[in-house]
């Protein structure tokens, strides 16, 4: 749906540019459009794009562009001719179904269909037998490439970078077992945190969800003379406990809300006056836990 709507809208922009004796994709300034507005030609052409906005989102996009001044119209139209369409918003409260919108757009503003010509891996030029619609789509480029530490994981990682379960679709996609052993859940981590110093829980979580820590540990194991006799896999004074994906997500949410975290060592009341206290505080000083 997204490439279809963007392709249809872009075709309208091309037609508008052609009617104004301009070329889509070239730099067009608001001042240039002002010179083209003879007998209101620019505003008449803009009505096509405005009708497209109303068809896609009668509640949001259409009203936004209903009463534009001449200056605002020139600025908006110069932007879409020079670059591309803006992000089109369709709020959930919009009564029109997306299927009906697609059918209406296909009837009023059908996007162009053309053969695709490309050069294949063999170096030969290939032309498709069928015609296709080419439209812009929003794509997120992930960092899970094979030449970085992100390619190595303790278990399969989900969309948010935290360990996830292996499904039937990807159970046999790897020659080795990628299903992580579920030892530490929320309840288990509470038990560990109650019996051990706080840095123990932080260490377990960070090693399994921080790709930077994974890279340091793996690199150390591969380069040391005695990998099975390594006392310190990662130096926590150089690599802090703040790179794990769960922590990054929460910190990002806090940042967008205008607040943040400040670390303060936790010392339960039952530890006061206890010999365990000295060991805990000493461990915290050494590791600088979260």
Secondary structure, DSSP 8 states (H G I E B T S, - for coil): -HHHHHHHHHHHHHHHHHHTT--TTS---HHHHHHH-GGGHHHHHHHHHHHHHHHH-TTTHHHHTTS--HHHHHHHHHHHHHS--------TT--S-HHHHHHHHHHHS----B--EEE-TTS-EEE-SS-B-------------TTSGGG--SS-B-TTSSB----TTTTTSSSS---------HHHHHHHHHHS-HHHHHHHHHHHH-HHHHHHHHHHHHHSS-GGG-S-SS-TTTS-S---HHHHHHHHHHHHHT----------GGGTT-HHHHHHHHHHHHH---
